């Protein structure tokens, strides 16, 4: 991460009642592209495995389908059966 600045990284406290606050990453376009390449290469960076193999597939896999997050029983409108929630990606 060439443009990473630790001082810019902060927890989002706009939802004080949540015990799971958001931790956003503030990255340059170049560093975001590098992160994308790392994921596409399944954790391999210049011949060195810096992330466990299979991790990029795992963190982008659907865990909770949309219909389980917004069931009709709660009276919520849904927009089809696509999407859902994964591992924060």
Biopython code that builds the backbone (N, CA, C, O; Angstrom):
import numpy as np
from Bio.PDB.StructureBuilder import StructureBuilder

atoms = [
    (1, "UNK", "N", (0.843, -1.166, 0.000)),
    (1, "UNK", "CA", (0.000, 0.000, 0.000)),
    (1, "UNK", "C", (0.890, 1.231, 0.000)),
    (1, "UNK", "O", (1.459, 1.607, 1.025)),
    (2, "UNK", "N", (0.997, 1.836, -1.143)),
    (2, "UNK", "CA", (1.904, 2.953, -1.308)),
    (2, "UNK", "C", (1.332, 4.265, -0.764)),
    (2, "UNK", "O", (2.071, 5.070, -0.197)),
    (3, "UNK", "N", (0.032, 4.487, -0.929)),
    (3, "UNK", "CA", (-0.555, 5.749, -0.503)),
    (3, "UNK", "C", (-1.320, 5.650, 0.801)),
    (3, "UNK", "O", (-2.014, 6.596, 1.172)),
    (4, "UNK", "N", (-1.216, 4.537, 1.505)),
    (4, "UNK", "CA", (-1.978, 4.316, 2.739)),
    (4, "UNK", "C", (-1.526, 5.279, 3.832)),
    (4, "UNK", "O", (-0.330, 5.439, 4.077)),
    (5, "UNK", "N", (-2.487, 5.914, 4.480)),
    (5, "UNK", "CA", (-2.199, 6.833, 5.580)),
    (5, "UNK", "C", (-2.990, 6.380, 6.795)),
    (5, "UNK", "O", (-4.208, 6.550, 6.848)),
    (6, "UNK", "N", (-2.308, 5.809, 7.762)),
    (6, "UNK", "CA", (-2.960, 5.266, 8.966)),
    (6, "UNK", "C", (-3.808, 6.308, 9.685)),
    (6, "UNK", "O", (-4.840, 5.966, 10.262)),
    (7, "UNK", "N", (-3.395, 7.564, 9.662)),
    (7, "UNK", "CA", (-4.122, 8.602, 10.391)),
    (7, "UNK", "C", (-5.506, 8.886, 9.796)),
    (7, "UNK", "O", (-6.353, 9.468, 10.474)),
    (8, "UNK", "N", (-5.751, 8.485, 8.543)),
    (8, "UNK", "CA", (-7.053, 8.698, 7.915)),
    (8, "UNK", "C", (-8.063, 7.609, 8.265)),
    (8, "UNK", "O", (-9.263, 7.793, 8.058)),
    (9, "UNK", "N", (-7.603, 6.492, 8.785)),
    (9, "UNK", "CA", (-8.476, 5.358, 9.060)),
    (9, "UNK", "C", (-9.175, 5.572, 10.402)),
    (9, "UNK", "O", (-8.530, 5.686, 11.444)),
    (10, "UNK", "N", (-10.506, 5.623, 10.354)),
    (10, "UNK", "CA", (-11.288, 5.855, 11.567)),
    (10, "UNK", "C", (-12.538, 4.995, 11.582)),
    (10, "UNK", "O", (-13.076, 4.623, 10.539)),
    (11, "UNK", "N", (-12.977, 4.694, 12.771)),
    (11, "UNK", "CA", (-14.229, 3.971, 12.976)),
    (11, "UNK", "C", (-15.382, 4.950, 12.786)),
    (11, "UNK", "O", (-15.330, 6.074, 13.286)),
    (12, "UNK", "N", (-16.417, 4.532, 12.069)),
    (12, "UNK", "CA", (-17.598, 5.362, 11.866)),
    (12, "UNK", "C", (-18.494, 5.210, 13.088)),
    (12, "UNK", "O", (-19.026, 4.128, 13.339)),
    (13, "UNK", "N", (-18.661, 6.268, 13.832)),
    (13, "UNK", "CA", (-19.476, 6.193, 15.053)),
    (13, "UNK", "C", (-20.830, 6.877, 14.869)),
    (13, "UNK", "O", (-21.434, 7.328, 15.842)),
    (14, "UNK", "N", (-21.307, 6.956, 13.627)),
    (14, "UNK", "CA", (-22.592, 7.613, 13.372)),
    (14, "UNK", "C", (-23.772, 6.775, 13.863)),
    (14, "UNK", "O", (-24.897, 7.269, 13.937)),
    (15, "UNK", "N", (-23.517, 5.509, 14.198)),
    (15, "UNK", "CA", (-24.569, 4.643, 14.735)),
    (15, "UNK", "C", (-24.152, 4.213, 16.140)),
    (15, "UNK", "O", (-23.663, 3.098, 16.317)),
    (16, "UNK", "N", (-24.338, 5.078, 17.143)),
    (16, "UNK", "CA", (-23.843, 4.792, 18.489)),
    (16, "UNK", "C", (-24.469, 3.567, 19.148)),
    (16, "UNK", "O", (-23.877, 3.003, 20.069)),
    (17, "UNK", "N", (-25.652, 3.138, 18.701)),
    (17, "UNK", "CA", (-26.310, 1.986, 19.316)),
    (17, "UNK", "C", (-25.774, 0.648, 18.802)),
    (17, "UNK", "O", (-26.061, -0.401, 19.379)),
    (18, "UNK", "N", (-25.004, 0.684, 17.731)),
    (18, "UNK", "CA", (-24.483, -0.554, 17.154)),
    (18, "UNK", "C", (-23.236, -1.004, 17.904)),
    (18, "UNK", "O", (-22.334, -0.210, 18.173)),
    (19, "UNK", "N", (-23.202, -2.294, 18.236)),
    (19, "UNK", "CA", (-21.984, -2.816, 18.858)),
    (19, "UNK", "C", (-20.992, -3.269, 17.792)),
    (19, "UNK", "O", (-19.901, -3.734, 18.123)),
    (20, "UNK", "N", (-21.356, -3.138, 16.513)),
    (20, "UNK", "CA", (-20.489, -3.481, 15.392)),
    (20, "UNK", "C", (-20.317, -2.263, 14.490)),
    (20, "UNK", "O", (-20.911, -2.212, 13.413)),
    (21, "UNK", "N", (-19.514, -1.276, 14.907)),
    (21, "UNK", "CA", (-19.362, -0.072, 14.082)),
    (21, "UNK", "C", (-18.629, -0.354, 12.779)),
    (21, "UNK", "O", (-17.883, -1.326, 12.654)),
    (22, "UNK", "N", (-18.861, 0.514, 11.827)),
    (22, "UNK", "CA", (-18.226, 0.388, 10.522)),
    (22, "UNK", "C", (-16.767, 0.841, 10.595)),
    (22, "UNK", "O", (-16.446, 1.840, 11.239)),
    (23, "UNK", "N", (-15.911, 0.107, 9.942)),
    (23, "UNK", "CA", (-14.512, 0.502, 9.793)),
    (23, "UNK", "C", (-14.249, 0.641, 8.299)),
    (23, "UNK", "O", (-13.979, -0.347, 7.616)),
    (24, "UNK", "N", (-14.328, 1.854, 7.803)),
    (24, "UNK", "CA", (-14.128, 2.097, 6.384)),
    (24, "UNK", "C", (-12.637, 2.170, 6.080)),
    (24, "UNK", "O", (-11.838, 2.550, 6.935)),
    (25, "UNK", "N", (-12.271, 1.803, 4.858)),
    (25, "UNK", "CA", (-10.885, 1.911, 4.415)),
    (25, "UNK", "C", (-10.797, 3.088, 3.461)),
    (25, "UNK", "O", (-11.559, 3.170, 2.497)),
    (26, "UNK", "N", (-9.884, 3.985, 3.721)),
    (26, "UNK", "CA", (-9.650, 5.124, 2.851)),
    (26, "UNK", "C", (-8.370, 4.854, 2.085)),
    (26, "UNK", "O", (-7.270, 4.959, 2.626)),
    (27, "UNK", "N", (-8.531, 4.501, 0.804)),
    (27, "UNK", "CA", (-7.406, 4.095, -0.029)),
    (27, "UNK", "C", (-7.351, 4.929, -1.298)),
    (27, "UNK", "O", (-8.370, 5.433, -1.772)),
    (28, "UNK", "N", (-6.155, 5.065, -1.838)),
    (28, "UNK", "CA", (-6.021, 5.717, -3.135)),
    (28, "UNK", "C", (-6.535, 4.759, -4.212)),
    (28, "UNK", "O", (-6.690, 3.563, -3.964)),
    (29, "UNK", "N", (-6.796, 5.288, -5.397)),
    (29, "UNK", "CA", (-7.229, 4.440, -6.518)),
    (29, "UNK", "C", (-6.164, 3.387, -6.823)),
    (29, "UNK", "O", (-6.497, 2.240, -7.123)),
    (30, "UNK", "N", (-4.896, 3.766, -6.750)),
    (30, "UNK", "CA", (-3.800, 2.834, -7.030)),
    (30, "UNK", "C", (-3.798, 1.692, -6.012)),
    (30, "UNK", "O", (-3.658, 0.530, -6.395)),
    (31, "UNK", "N", (-3.952, 2.003, -4.723)),
    (31, "UNK", "CA", (-3.945, 0.959, -3.710)),
    (31, "UNK", "C", (-5.195, 0.080, -3.784)),
    (31, "UNK", "O", (-5.139, -1.118, -3.506)),
    (32, "UNK", "N", (-6.325, 0.689, -4.163)),
    (32, "UNK", "CA", (-7.546, -0.096, -4.346)),
    (32, "UNK", "C", (-7.368, -1.080, -5.502)),
    (32, "UNK", "O", (-7.807, -2.226, -5.416)),
    (33, "UNK", "N", (-6.725, -0.633, -6.581)),
    (33, "UNK", "CA", (-6.444, -1.525, -7.715)),
    (33, "UNK", "C", (-5.523, -2.666, -7.274)),
    (33, "UNK", "O", (-5.714, -3.809, -7.688)),
    (34, "UNK", "N", (-4.539, -2.367, -6.449)),
    (34, "UNK", "CA", (-3.639, -3.411, -5.945)),
    (34, "UNK", "C", (-4.395, -4.426, -5.100)),
    (34, "UNK", "O", (-4.144, -5.627, -5.195)),
    (35, "UNK", "N", (-5.315, -3.949, -4.281)),
    (35, "UNK", "CA", (-6.129, -4.864, -3.483)),
    (35, "UNK", "C", (-6.968, -5.761, -4.402)),
    (35, "UNK", "O", (-7.117, -6.957, -4.147)),
    (36, "UNK", "N", (-7.514, -5.171, -5.471)),
    (36, "UNK", "CA", (-8.270, -5.952, -6.446)),
    (36, "UNK", "C", (-7.414, -7.017, -7.107)),
    (36, "UNK", "O", (-7.865, -8.150, -7.279)),
    (37, "UNK", "N", (-6.192, -6.676, -7.478)),
    (37, "UNK", "CA", (-5.278, -7.656, -8.077)),
    (37, "UNK", "C", (-4.949, -8.775, -7.089)),
    (37, "UNK", "O", (-4.884, -9.945, -7.467)),
    (38, "UNK", "N", (-4.747, -8.415, -5.844)),
    (38, "UNK", "CA", (-4.459, -9.427, -4.820)),
    (38, "UNK", "C", (-5.618, -10.420, -4.715)),
    (38, "UNK", "O", (-5.402, -11.628, -4.610)),
    (39, "UNK", "N", (-6.845, -9.901, -4.744)),
    (39, "UNK", "CA", (-8.010, -10.787, -4.680)),
    (39, "UNK", "C", (-8.125, -11.638, -5.939)),
    (39, "UNK", "O", (-8.394, -12.837, -5.854)),
    (40, "UNK", "N", (-7.921, -11.028, -7.110)),
    (40, "UNK", "CA", (-7.997, -11.780, -8.364)),
    (40, "UNK", "C", (-6.936, -12.867, -8.460)),
    (40, "UNK", "O", (-7.161, -13.909, -9.075)),
    (41, "UNK", "N", (-5.788, -12.624, -7.855)),
    (41, "UNK", "CA", (-4.685, -13.591, -7.883)),
    (41, "UNK", "C", (-4.731, -14.558, -6.704)),
    (41, "UNK", "O", (-3.764, -15.272, -6.439)),
    (42, "UNK", "N", (-5.854, -14.577, -6.003)),
    (42, "UNK", "CA", (-6.095, -15.496, -4.885)),
    (42, "UNK", "C", (-5.003, -15.414, -3.810)),
    (42, "UNK", "O", (-4.532, -16.429, -3.296)),
    (43, "UNK", "N", (-4.620, -14.178, -3.489)),
    (43, "UNK", "CA", (-3.684, -13.974, -2.389)),
    (43, "UNK", "C", (-2.218, -14.017, -2.747)),
    (43, "UNK", "O", (-1.364, -13.872, -1.872)),
    (44, "UNK", "N", (-1.906, -14.215, -4.019)),
    (44, "UNK", "CA", (-0.510, -14.283, -4.447)),
    (44, "UNK", "C", (-0.031, -12.890, -4.859)),
    (44, "UNK", "O", (-0.669, -12.235, -5.684)),
    (45, "UNK", "N", (1.085, -12.435, -4.292)),
    (45, "UNK", "CA", (1.665, -11.152, -4.669)),
    (45, "UNK", "C", (3.116, -11.364, -5.037)),
    (45, "UNK", "O", (3.955, -11.640, -4.179)),
    (46, "UNK", "N", (3.403, -11.233, -6.319)),
    (46, "UNK", "CA", (4.761, -11.415, -6.841)),
    (46, "UNK", "C", (5.373, -12.750, -6.417)),
    (46, "UNK", "O", (6.535, -12.811, -6.014)),
    (47, "UNK", "N", (4.583, -13.812, -6.512)),
    (47, "UNK", "CA", (5.088, -15.142, -6.192)),
    (47, "UNK", "C", (5.046, -15.517, -4.717)),
    (47, "UNK", "O", (5.435, -16.625, -4.346)),
    (48, "UNK", "N", (4.579, -14.604, -3.876)),
    (48, "UNK", "CA", (4.495, -14.890, -2.439)),
    (48, "UNK", "C", (3.025, -14.923, -2.022)),
    (48, "UNK", "O", (2.269, -14.004, -2.338)),
    (49, "UNK", "N", (2.621, -15.971, -1.319)),
    (49, "UNK", "CA", (1.242, -16.105, -0.856)),
    (49, "UNK", "C", (1.080, -15.265, 0.412)),
    (49, "UNK", "O", (1.519, -15.668, 1.489)),
    (50, "UNK", "N", (0.439, -14.078, 0.277)),
    (50, "UNK", "CA", (0.294, -13.166, 1.414)),
    (50, "UNK", "C", (-1.095, -13.234, 2.042)),
    (50, "UNK", "O", (-1.366, -12.576, 3.047)),
    (51, "UNK", "N", (-1.960, -14.025, 1.445)),
    (51, "UNK", "CA", (-3.318, -14.225, 1.929)),
    (51, "UNK", "C", (-3.645, -15.694, 1.682)),
    (51, "UNK", "O", (-3.249, -16.227, 0.645)),
    (52, "UNK", "N", (-4.341, -16.363, 2.577)),
    (52, "UNK", "CA", (-4.622, -17.785, 2.361)),
    (52, "UNK", "C", (-5.349, -18.044, 1.042)),
    (52, "UNK", "O", (-6.267, -17.309, 0.679)),
    (53, "UNK", "N", (-4.939, -19.083, 0.335)),
    (53, "UNK", "CA", (-5.632, -19.472, -0.902)),
    (53, "UNK", "C", (-7.096, -19.751, -0.584)),
    (53, "UNK", "O", (-7.416, -20.360, 0.437)),
    (54, "UNK", "N", (-7.965, -19.306, -1.455)),
    (54, "UNK", "CA", (-9.394, -19.517, -1.266)),
    (54, "UNK", "C", (-10.082, -18.423, -0.457)),
    (54, "UNK", "O", (-11.311, -18.356, -0.438)),
    (55, "UNK", "N", (-9.319, -17.569, 0.208)),
    (55, "UNK", "CA", (-9.908, -16.530, 1.046)),
    (55, "UNK", "C", (-10.697, -15.524, 0.208)),
    (55, "UNK", "O", (-11.772, -15.093, 0.625)),
    (56, "UNK", "N", (-10.189, -15.146, -0.957)),
    (56, "UNK", "CA", (-10.896, -14.173, -1.785)),
    (56, "UNK", "C", (-12.248, -14.718, -2.240)),
    (56, "UNK", "O", (-13.211, -13.958, -2.345)),
    (57, "UNK", "N", (-12.336, -16.006, -2.510)),
    (57, "UNK", "CA", (-13.637, -16.600, -2.866)),
    (57, "UNK", "C", (-14.563, -16.630, -1.662)),
    (57, "UNK", "O", (-15.756, -16.350, -1.782)),
    (58, "UNK", "N", (-14.020, -16.965, -0.516)),
    (58, "UNK", "CA", (-14.836, -17.056, 0.698)),
    (58, "UNK", "C", (-15.438, -15.701, 1.075)),
    (58, "UNK", "O", (-16.629, -15.622, 1.375)),
    (59, "UNK", "N", (-14.637, -14.639, 1.064)),
    (59, "UNK", "CA", (-15.141, -13.351, 1.527)),
    (59, "UNK", "C", (-16.105, -12.703, 0.545)),
    (59, "UNK", "O", (-16.780, -11.737, 0.901)),
    (60, "UNK", "N", (-16.188, -13.205, -0.673)),
    (60, "UNK", "CA", (-17.117, -12.655, -1.656)),
    (60, "UNK", "C", (-18.289, -13.587, -1.936)),
    (60, "UNK", "O", (-19.056, -13.355, -2.871)),
    (61, "UNK", "N", (-18.434, -14.633, -1.139)),
    (61, "UNK", "CA", (-19.521, -15.597, -1.312)),
    (61, "UNK", "C", (-20.745, -15.171, -0.505)),
    (61, "UNK", "O", (-20.623, -14.706, 0.628)),
    (62, "UNK", "N", (-21.904, -15.334, -1.092)),
    (62, "UNK", "CA", (-23.159, -15.023, -0.418)),
    (62, "UNK", "C", (-23.330, -15.932, 0.798)),
    (62, "UNK", "O", (-23.224, -17.153, 0.688)),
    (63, "UNK", "N", (-23.593, -15.334, 1.949)),
    (63, "UNK", "CA", (-23.804, -16.087, 3.185)),
    (63, "UNK", "C", (-25.276, -16.040, 3.583)),
    (63, "UNK", "O", (-25.876, -17.072, 3.884)),
    (64, "UNK", "N", (-25.850, -14.852, 3.582)),
    (64, "UNK", "CA", (-27.255, -14.686, 3.935)),
    (64, "UNK", "C", (-27.998, -14.142, 2.719)),
    (64, "UNK", "O", (-27.809, -12.983, 2.349)),
    (65, "UNK", "N", (-28.846, -14.969, 2.091)),
    (65, "UNK", "CA", (-29.594, -14.509, 0.916)),
    (65, "UNK", "C", (-30.541, -13.357, 1.260)),
    (65, "UNK", "O", (-30.972, -13.208, 2.404)),
    (66, "UNK", "N", (-30.854, -12.551, 0.250)),
    (66, "UNK", "CA", (-31.711, -11.382, 0.418)),
    (66, "UNK", "C", (-33.034, -11.727, 1.089)),
    (66, "UNK", "O", (-33.486, -10.984, 1.960)),
    (67, "UNK", "N", (-33.668, -12.836, 0.708)),
    (67, "UNK", "CA", (-34.974, -13.172, 1.273)),
    (67, "UNK", "C", (-34.905, -13.512, 2.764)),
    (67, "UNK", "O", (-35.914, -13.408, 3.461)),
    (68, "UNK", "N", (-33.737, -13.917, 3.263)),
    (68, "UNK", "CA", (-33.602, -14.162, 4.699)),
    (68, "UNK", "C", (-33.390, -12.867, 5.472)),
    (68, "UNK", "O", (-33.738, -12.779, 6.650)),
    (69, "UNK", "N", (-32.823, -11.869, 4.817)),
    (69, "UNK", "CA", (-32.609, -10.577, 5.467)),
    (69, "UNK", "C", (-33.909, -9.785, 5.523)),
    (69, "UNK", "O", (-34.140, -9.048, 6.482)),
    (70, "UNK", "N", (-34.749, -9.924, 4.523)),
    (70, "UNK", "CA", (-35.980, -9.153, 4.413)),
    (70, "UNK", "C", (-37.151, -10.077, 4.096)),
    (70, "UNK", "O", (-37.705, -10.020, 2.998)),
    (71, "UNK", "N", (-37.528, -10.917, 5.037)),
    (71, "UNK", "CA", (-38.621, -11.861, 4.754)),
    (71, "UNK", "C", (-39.961, -11.151, 4.551)),
    (71, "UNK", "O", (-40.237, -10.115, 5.156)),
    (72, "UNK", "N", (-40.765, -11.730, 3.698)),
    (72, "UNK", "CA", (-42.095, -11.184, 3.411)),
    (72, "UNK", "C", (-42.928, -11.129, 4.695)),
    (72, "UNK", "O", (-43.766, -10.239, 4.841)),
    (73, "UNK", "N", (-42.715, -12.051, 5.614)),
    (73, "UNK", "CA", (-43.479, -12.101, 6.864)),
    (73, "UNK", "C", (-43.382, -10.797, 7.650)),
    (73, "UNK", "O", (-44.289, -10.474, 8.417)),
    (74, "UNK", "N", (-42.305, -10.050, 7.472)),
    (74, "UNK", "CA", (-42.144, -8.783, 8.173)),
    (74, "UNK", "C", (-42.807, -7.636, 7.421)),
    (74, "UNK", "O", (-42.770, -6.492, 7.874)),
    (75, "UNK", "N", (-43.415, -7.937, 6.273)),
    (75, "UNK", "CA", (-44.108, -6.933, 5.495)),
    (75, "UNK", "C", (-43.185, -6.025, 4.688)),
    (75, "UNK", "O", (-43.592, -4.947, 4.253)),
    (76, "UNK", "N", (-41.952, -6.459, 4.491)),
    (76, "UNK", "CA", (-41.007, -5.643, 3.735)),
    (76, "UNK", "C", (-41.090, -5.976, 2.252)),
    (76, "UNK", "O", (-41.279, -7.132, 1.873)),
    (77, "UNK", "N", (-40.950, -4.971, 1.436)),
    (77, "UNK", "CA", (-40.932, -5.206, -0.003)),
    (77, "UNK", "C", (-39.553, -5.694, -0.417)),
    (77, "UNK", "O", (-38.536, -5.179, 0.048)),
    (78, "UNK", "N", (-39.524, -6.671, -1.275)),
    (78, "UNK", "CA", (-38.241, -7.162, -1.784)),
    (78, "UNK", "C", (-38.174, -6.903, -3.268)),
    (78, "UNK", "O", (-39.207, -6.785, -3.928)),
    (79, "UNK", "N", (-36.994, -6.816, -3.792)),
    (79, "UNK", "CA", (-36.787, -6.572, -5.226)),
    (79, "UNK", "C", (-36.149, -7.788, -5.857)),
    (79, "UNK", "O", (-35.003, -7.735, -6.303)),
    (80, "UNK", "N", (-36.867, -8.855, -5.897)),
    (80, "UNK", "CA", (-36.340, -10.066, -6.508)),
    (80, "UNK", "C", (-35.558, -10.891, -5.508)),
    (80, "UNK", "O", (-35.501, -10.566, -4.322)),
    (81, "UNK", "N", (-34.965, -11.947, -5.992)),
    (81, "UNK", "CA", (-34.262, -12.874, -5.096)),
    (81, "UNK", "C", (-32.753, -12.751, -5.227)),
    (81, "UNK", "O", (-32.030, -13.601, -4.708)),
    (82, "UNK", "N", (-32.253, -11.723, -5.901)),
    (82, "UNK", "CA", (-30.813, -11.558, -6.072)),
    (82, "UNK", "C", (-30.200, -10.896, -4.847)),
    (82, "UNK", "O", (-30.889, -10.258, -4.051)),
    (83, "UNK", "N", (-28.919, -11.059, -4.717)),
    (83, "UNK", "CA", (-28.176, -10.350, -3.683)),
    (83, "UNK", "C", (-28.288, -10.968, -2.304)),
    (83, "UNK", "O", (-28.863, -12.041, -2.119)),
    (84, "UNK", "N", (-27.736, -10.278, -1.372)),
    (84, "UNK", "CA", (-27.728, -10.734, -0.002)),
    (84, "UNK", "C", (-26.551, -10.155, 0.741)),
    (84, "UNK", "O", (-26.090, -9.056, 0.432)),
    (85, "UNK", "N", (-26.065, -10.886, 1.712)),
    (85, "UNK", "CA", (-25.002, -10.389, 2.571)),
    (85, "UNK", "C", (-23.902, -11.435, 2.670)),
    (85, "UNK", "O", (-24.169, -12.624, 2.844)),
    (86, "UNK", "N", (-22.698, -10.987, 2.560)),
    (86, "UNK", "CA", (-21.555, -11.897, 2.654)),
    (86, "UNK", "C", (-20.703, -11.578, 3.856)),
    (86, "UNK", "O", (-21.227, -11.325, 4.941)),
    (87, "UNK", "N", (-19.409, -11.585, 3.683)),
    (87, "UNK", "CA", (-18.472, -11.324, 4.768)),
    (87, "UNK", "C", (-17.984, -9.873, 4.642)),
    (87, "UNK", "O", (-16.784, -9.617, 4.537)),
    (88, "UNK", "N", (-18.930, -8.937, 4.653)),
    (88, "UNK", "CA", (-18.662, -7.498, 4.564)),
    (88, "UNK", "C", (-18.023, -7.067, 3.250)),
    (88, "UNK", "O", (-17.371, -6.024, 3.200)),
    (89, "UNK", "N", (-18.195, -7.839, 2.194)),
    (89, "UNK", "CA", (-17.685, -7.442, 0.890)),
    (89, "UNK", "C", (-18.832, -7.311, -0.058)),
    (89, "UNK", "O", (-18.633, -6.981, -1.227)),
]
sb = StructureBuilder()
sb.init_structure("model")
sb.init_model(0)
sb.init_chain("A")
sb.init_seg("    ")
for serial, (resi, resn, name, xyz) in enumerate(atoms, 1):
    if name == "N":
        sb.init_residue(resn, " ", resi, " ")
    sb.init_atom(name, np.array(xyz, "f"), 0.0, 1.0, " ", f" {name:<3s}", serial, name[0])
structure = sb.get_structure()
